[in-house]
Amino acid sequence: MKVEIISRKYVGPSQPTPSQLRNYKLSRMDQLSAPAYGSNTFYYPPPPRSGHGDLISRLEKSLSEMLTLYYPFAGRYRDEDLDAIDCCDEGAEFLLANVDCRLDQFLQEKPCLKLLNQFLPYPQDEILTTIVVAIQINKFECNGIAIGFSWSHKLGDHFSYMSFFNQWANICKEQGIQVKKPLCIGLQSVFPPVGDFKMSKVPIPIDTSKIFVTHRFIFYNDAITNFRKSTKIHIIPSRVEVVAALTWKARIVLDLEKIGRLRPSVLVLLMNLRGKTSFEVPINALGNFVQFILVRFRPDENELDFNCLLSLIRKAKENAEEFAKRSDGESIFSSVIGALREIDDELRQAKTGIHVFTSVCRFPFYEADFGWGEPSWVSSVQKPNDITQLMDTKCGTGIEAYISMEEHAMHRFQKDADILALTFRN
């Protein structure tokens, strides 16, 4: 498969950003976030009764209208520390590409995840330019389309950008809105910016000397349900908790085989704080509003057992949710700082296995309808570091796990008995 970029331009807001909104300062939580891109690709069947030219024009026009509401997305990072955005209306990057195959053929052939990166403007998440948002429209021979969406993690979390993407889709479907004023609401009132921010950013453990691969494992609903019912903890766990415990256990076993002894392990979970705090935050608030949860496995205290790991995860999440309910913004920020310092220390000492685990299950990926139906599939990306990300399957009951690790470890991981029993691998 070949993906050829045929054009590149910048789409600005349909209305100029007011001068008083020109300087957008990131919240303190955003300042702390890693200078990286997040990405997803949305695959759509051929639209009925519409040529590509009309379709591209609609996408571009609706994006321009959307950028009037989310004006920082059309701006540029200006300072070295990436702590503020000049809302200069230079625009989101907008690329068009041709793909030399049919979409249905591509999806049926269980695509190699490395190929998926070609659909994205910025697939390597550890690289960040001054551009906040970039979109790549990939046109297949059958007129099917894949929309590659890359976005700066400095300005917002996954939930923020899904809100943007779905609102863009709705504007395109309705073919326009009456744009009256910018609707961008940040988290600066909760996490006030700091002028000379010296705290180290979120660590991204990337080792260029190692070869990482990403595989997609599909956990089917029936298999997950059976595991949920067979657990020995007092509350039936969620789908995400089951998959987290299973994959964490398999990673600890890999670590044991590698170094010849059982050592401590930390599972790093990210929890979306929207709707979980004692103070109100608009559901569409732009920014990074997450809590880091560190779940610790200690060989001298814990058994290497699925139910034990599941209990550790459940207890850590319950504690984090209870903390969020009784804490203000300052306390939450201090907690995040403390967690990041612990992670950084563990990485430096290299005495503990660190496994980063994120979930965007229940996020409305499959609601993004631009006017010709919901996406057939939404994919993540090949990652150059050790991380697991969960997404819903299209039906909403299964889970797609994008698991990245060293190549030699992946060969052993995919042979784990529980992983084999519960998944289909791509």
ZIWO-V815980 format. One record per backbone hydrogen bond with DSSP energy under -0.5 kcal/mol. NH is the residue of the N-H (numbers start at 1). CO is the residue of the C=O. E is the energy in kcal/mol with one decimal. If there is no record, write none. Layout:
# ZIWO-V815980
nh=[NH & NH]
co=[CO & CO]
e=[E & E]
This chain:
# ZIWO-V815980
nh=[4 & 4 & 5 & 6 & 7 & 9 & 11 & 12 & 14 & 21 & 22 & 24 & 24 & 25 & 26 & 28 & 31 & 32 & 33 & 33 & 36 & 37 & 38 & 40 & 41 & 42 & 43 & 44 & 44 & 47 & 50 & 55 & 56 & 57 & 58 & 59 & 60 & 61 & 62 & 63 & 64 & 65 & 66 & 67 & 68 & 68 & 69 & 69 & 70 & 71 & 73 & 74 & 75 & 76 & 77 & 78 & 82 & 85 & 86 & 87 & 87 & 88 & 90 & 91 & 92 & 93 & 94 & 95 & 96 & 97 & 98 & 99 & 100 & 101 & 106 & 107 & 108 & 109 & 110 & 115 & 116 & 117 & 117 & 118 & 119 & 120 & 125 & 127 & 132 & 133 & 134 & 135 & 136 & 137 & 138 & 138 & 139 & 139 & 140 & 140 & 141 & 143 & 145 & 146 & 147 & 148 & 148 & 149 & 150 & 150 & 151 & 152 & 153 & 155 & 156 & 157 & 161 & 162 & 163 & 164 & 165 & 166 & 167 & 168 & 169 & 170 & 171 & 172 & 173 & 174 & 175 & 176 & 179 & 180 & 183 & 184 & 186 & 190 & 191 & 197 & 197 & 198 & 202 & 205 & 206 & 208 & 210 & 212 & 213 & 215 & 217 & 217 & 218 & 219 & 219 & 220 & 220 & 224 & 225 & 226 & 227 & 228 & 229 & 230 & 231 & 231 & 242 & 243 & 244 & 245 & 246 & 247 & 248 & 249 & 250 & 251 & 252 & 253 & 254 & 255 & 256 & 257 & 258 & 259 & 260 & 263 & 265 & 266 & 267 & 268 & 268 & 269 & 269 & 270 & 271 & 272 & 273 & 276 & 277 & 278 & 278 & 285 & 286 & 289 & 291 & 293 & 293 & 294 & 295 & 295 & 296 & 297 & 298 & 299 & 301 & 302 & 305 & 309 & 310 & 311 & 312 & 313 & 314 & 315 & 316 & 317 & 318 & 319 & 320 & 321 & 322 & 323 & 324 & 325 & 326 & 327 & 332 & 333 & 334 & 335 & 336 & 337 & 338 & 339 & 340 & 341 & 342 & 343 & 344 & 345 & 346 & 347 & 348 & 349 & 350 & 351 & 352 & 353 & 355 & 356 & 357 & 358 & 360 & 363 & 365 & 367 & 368 & 369 & 370 & 370 & 376 & 377 & 379 & 386 & 387 & 387 & 388 & 389 & 390 & 391 & 393 & 396 & 399 & 400 & 401 & 401 & 402 & 402 & 403 & 403 & 404 & 404 & 405 & 407 & 410 & 411 & 412 & 413 & 414 & 415 & 416 & 420 & 421 & 422 & 423 & 424 & 426]
co=[2 & 98 & 3 & 96 & 96 & 94 & 92 & 10 & 64 & 18 & 19 & 22 & 85 & 23 & 83 & 191 & 27 & 28 & 29 & 30 & 34 & 125 & 151 & 149 & 379 & 147 & 377 & 42 & 145 & 143 & 47 & 51 & 52 & 53 & 54 & 55 & 56 & 57 & 58 & 59 & 60 & 61 & 62 & 63 & 64 & 65 & 65 & 66 & 66 & 69 & 70 & 71 & 72 & 86 & 130 & 84 & 79 & 24 & 76 & 22 & 85 & 86 & 74 & 74 & 11 & 133 & 9 & 135 & 7 & 137 & 4 & 139 & 2 & 99 & 102 & 103 & 104 & 105 & 107 & 112 & 112 & 113 & 114 & 115 & 116 & 117 & 123 & 124 & 75 & 73 & 150 & 93 & 148 & 95 & 136 & 146 & 97 & 137 & 138 & 144 & 101 & 140 & 44 & 138 & 42 & 136 & 146 & 40 & 134 & 148 & 38 & 132 & 36 & 152 & 152 & 287 & 157 & 158 & 159 & 160 & 161 & 162 & 163 & 164 & 165 & 166 & 167 & 168 & 169 & 170 & 171 & 171 & 177 & 178 & 69 & 69 & 184 & 187 & 187 & 194 & 195 & 196 & 32 & 203 & 204 & 206 & 207 & 210 & 405 & 403 & 215 & 401 & 424 & 217 & 399 & 218 & 422 & 220 & 221 & 222 & 223 & 224 & 225 & 226 & 227 & 228 & 238 & 239 & 240 & 241 & 242 & 243 & 244 & 245 & 246 & 247 & 248 & 249 & 250 & 251 & 252 & 253 & 254 & 255 & 256 & 261 & 297 & 353 & 295 & 266 & 355 & 267 & 293 & 357 & 291 & 270 & 289 & 273 & 273 & 324 & 327 & 282 & 185 & 287 & 271 & 269 & 291 & 292 & 267 & 293 & 294 & 265 & 296 & 297 & 298 & 298 & 303 & 305 & 306 & 307 & 308 & 309 & 310 & 311 & 312 & 313 & 314 & 315 & 316 & 317 & 318 & 319 & 320 & 321 & 322 & 324 & 328 & 329 & 330 & 331 & 332 & 333 & 334 & 335 & 336 & 337 & 338 & 339 & 340 & 341 & 342 & 343 & 344 & 345 & 346 & 346 & 346 & 264 & 266 & 386 & 268 & 388 & 390 & 360 & 363 & 364 & 365 & 367 & 368 & 373 & 43 & 43 & 41 & 205 & 385 & 404 & 356 & 402 & 358 & 400 & 398 & 393 & 219 & 391 & 217 & 399 & 389 & 400 & 215 & 401 & 387 & 402 & 213 & 211 & 406 & 407 & 408 & 409 & 410 & 412 & 413 & 416 & 417 & 418 & 419 & 218 & 216]
e=[-0.5 & -2.7 & -0.5 & -2.7 & -1.4 & -2.1 & -2.6 & -0.6 & -1.9 & -2.0 & -1.6 & -0.8 & -2.8 & -0.7 & -2.1 & -2.8 & -2.6 & -1.3 & -0.7 & -1.0 & -1.9 & -1.4 & -2.9 & -1.8 & -1.8 & -2.2 & -2.8 & -0.5 & -3.8 & -0.6 & -0.6 & -2.1 & -3.1 & -2.0 & -2.2 & -2.5 & -2.6 & -2.7 & -2.6 & -2.0 & -2.2 & -1.9 & -2.3 & -2.3 & -0.7 & -0.8 & -0.9 & -0.7 & -2.3 & -0.6 & -1.7 & -1.4 & -1.7 & -1.9 & -1.8 & -1.0 & -1.2 & -2.9 & -3.0 & -3.8 & -0.9 & -2.5 & -0.6 & -2.6 & -2.5 & -1.9 & -2.9 & -3.0 & -2.0 & -2.6 & -2.4 & -2.9 & -1.9 & -1.1 & -2.2 & -2.6 & -2.0 & -1.3 & -1.1 & -1.2 & -0.8 & -0.8 & -0.7 & -1.6 & -1.7 & -1.5 & -1.0 & -1.8 & -0.7 & -0.7 & -2.5 & -2.8 & -2.6 & -3.1 & -0.7 & -2.8 & -3.1 & -0.6 & -0.6 & -2.9 & -2.2 & -1.9 & -2.3 & -2.1 & -3.0 & -3.1 & -0.8 & -2.9 & -2.7 & -0.5 & -2.6 & -2.1 & -3.1 & -0.8 & -0.9 & -1.5 & -1.8 & -2.1 & -2.0 & -1.7 & -2.7 & -2.6 & -2.0 & -2.4 & -2.3 & -2.1 & -2.3 & -2.3 & -2.4 & -2.5 & -0.7 & -2.3 & -1.1 & -0.7 & -0.9 & -0.9 & -0.5 & -0.7 & -2.8 & -0.5 & -0.7 & -0.6 & -2.0 & -0.6 & -1.4 & -0.6 & -1.8 & -0.7 & -2.7 & -2.3 & -0.6 & -2.9 & -3.6 & -0.7 & -3.3 & -0.7 & -1.2 & -2.3 & -3.0 & -2.1 & -1.7 & -2.5 & -2.2 & -1.3 & -0.6 & -0.7 & -1.9 & -2.2 & -2.6 & -2.4 & -2.4 & -2.5 & -2.2 & -2.4 & -2.0 & -1.9 & -2.4 & -2.1 & -1.8 & -2.2 & -2.3 & -2.4 & -1.9 & -2.3 & -2.0 & -0.6 & -2.0 & -3.3 & -2.7 & -0.6 & -2.9 & -0.7 & -3.0 & -0.9 & -2.7 & -0.5 & -2.5 & -2.4 & -0.5 & -1.2 & -0.6 & -2.2 & -3.8 & -0.8 & -2.3 & -3.1 & -0.6 & -0.5 & -2.6 & -0.7 & -0.6 & -3.1 & -0.5 & -0.5 & -2.1 & -3.3 & -2.0 & -2.5 & -2.5 & -2.1 & -2.2 & -2.3 & -2.6 & -2.7 & -2.2 & -2.3 & -2.4 & -2.4 & -2.1 & -2.6 & -2.3 & -2.4 & -2.2 & -1.6 & -1.1 & -0.7 & -2.2 & -2.5 & -2.3 & -2.0 & -2.2 & -2.6 & -2.3 & -2.2 & -2.5 & -2.2 & -2.0 & -2.4 & -2.6 & -2.6 & -2.5 & -2.4 & -2.0 & -2.4 & -2.0 & -0.5 & -0.5 & -2.4 & -2.5 & -0.7 & -3.0 & -2.9 & -2.7 & -1.7 & -2.0 & -1.3 & -1.2 & -1.7 & -0.6 & -0.6 & -3.0 & -1.0 & -2.5 & -0.6 & -1.0 & -0.8 & -2.1 & -2.2 & -2.2 & -2.3 & -1.6 & -1.4 & -2.4 & -3.3 & -3.3 & -0.6 & -3.2 & -0.6 & -2.6 & -0.9 & -2.8 & -0.5 & -2.0 & -2.4 & -2.1 & -1.4 & -0.8 & -2.8 & -2.3 & -1.3 & -1.9 & -2.8 & -2.1 & -1.6 & -1.3 & -1.6 & -3.3]
